[in-house]
Amino acid sequence: MDDIQELLHFSKRQQELASKKSERLILDLVKELMQKHKFILIKGLRGSGKTTLLRTLLKRNEVLMTSGDFLRLKNIPLEKVLKSAKIINAKHIFIDEIHHIPSWQLNLKVFVDWVGEEHSIIVTGSSALSLTRAGDIKRRAEIINLNSLTYLEFLNHLGYKVRDISSQLYKAIFLSKNLEEIYFKLIKIEHSLPIEKIYRYFKEFKQNPLPALFETKTKEERMRTIIYSVIEDDIPYLTDKLEARTLLKAKDILHYLSISEKISINKLSNLAGISKDSVTKLLHLLESAGILQTISSYGGNALKDQKKYVFTAPLMRKSVAYILENEGFEREDLFVKIVNSWRLPIYYNYKQDKGYDFVVNKHLFEIGGRSKHKKSNVIVVAEGGELSYSQNKLTIPLEMFALMEQTFHSSGKYF
């Protein structure tokens, strides 16, 4: 079987595997973008549903699909992909996991030039995909970051078609004049929701932040495998300046972060047995790979080392902690993820001396469980709590707040 026959056979096989439909809400956006743009790049964590999304789009006619690892294994050049597409009159070319192709940035740039206006291209890659040396690709591609599931997506997966109220919640919480006004707007929204279902399935949502976890019983182990695969297989694409022994210390770094509310680089250095410079590089790589996010401290007197490190998806922290004694850390991870979907400025109260955890758009937020003590002028976001307001003390259920997360930004910046 020659290269072109191999490619056509692989593409046909992907169509045969396309019985499972993608449940990511961004699917409709991708379909829309395919009509307007010739080049789309989708980045996402392993298990986030990139391959299933492409296979769902394969149900359209005139599509050729291949993958970077298949091309590397068979030693097939990209020019043969274009020839195969021409043979079957494919209007769209999909390349899954593009980062498996050696020198993928240069090869992809040349391939896009070859294709021209004749075909549209969609490629997917790891969340660790480095675009720092791919300026031309960044300028020419519509780039979509496919993050972990939103709570709305998970409810839809269960069969509960809850309407998208993310914009309503955002406007109520962040565009109101005071806490009382926020409360009365949220009351109206709450009355329109199947609130009992929203409370019932929230813990299950936190155990299933990625589509890849739906059908496995060992969810923490599967998530841990995904994270370690990013460290061992994906992050090396970001750097060639770290020794393998140092890179593997990233697992220790993640463990220490997972069990700590806050921890300094100096302490991480001592615990992991590597230099502070190596710790800083690893933290940067883990953030670039989509596993961590750094939150700066609030206030002008904050020290450079006083930062908060959060995990980008529920269950990540628990999977690398092995035993998570404080669920509050995981709630904070989710809170930050929701706020980030709106690209809002967020800061952490590192000193923890004034009764709040985060500052978002000048609002003060305390994150916790049902028994969290209410404080004046502070919005308590509490898992299992009830929407309530009295004496300038406002509590918003985390279950309701989670519905504020959006899948992509209305300005056209997709994430």
C-alpha angles and dihedrals in degrees: 000000000000126000096267093049089049090052094048091047091050092049092049089050090055089054089053089053092050096093091107111076121218113250095196110123089219089072093089090049091053091050089052094047091050088066093053108030134053097205128043125173119195118196122189148146118271109274095024093117104260096136093045089050091054092046090052089054088048089074085077114091125254100032129137116199129190137151137234095237091050092050091048093046093050093037091232116162121226092245088069089055090057092047090051091050090052092051093058094034091242113180093192130048120198121194114185121205095007093180091075089073112092112250087004095174094059094038092049092048091052091045092053089051091051093049094049115166094329096087137018119232131211118184129178130202146168121290083246091063106138116220094170091102095035103074094148091052091050091053096047103038132076099229121207123188109208105204130183118296122291118227089249090056091049092051089050089051089056090052099258107127100205112179119245107263097161093115093047092051093046092052092046095050103035105027100046122104098233144354093270092056090048090053096052092047091050092049089059091049093047092055089060094053133087085239096175091059092045091057094041100058101037097097090048089052091055089054092051109045093145130047088232089068097055097090102036126088094200094065099158091049091049092049091048089052090052092051094046091048089055089053096045102034110020108034092059085069087063097053143015094185101083126081116237090243091056093045091054088057085074087082090058091046091054092049094052091046092049094059096040130081089204132353134176127237088240091058092045088052092054094045095047095040096232134109123278088243090056091048090052091050092048092049090051091050093048089052092047088050092057098248101104138029126200120222117197121227121258120248137040094265096059115127120238091244094051101098136135119231116204132181117242098228138033115263093026093098094045093048094058095035091057088200115035109195096179116053088186091079091059091048089054090052091055093044091055092047091054094047091047091059086070094045090236121165108256131185134182125230095229095181093053089208104126105051101262137091106202141022115214119175089337092306116122116225132192116192123207151105134296094286095053110137115245120234131193116263091006124110109222112206103198130181108229091010127127127242104259143153134190136145092002092307115126129189122190120188111242086223089062095039089055090065088066091073112108127209096218137003120258091226090070097261102126124205 
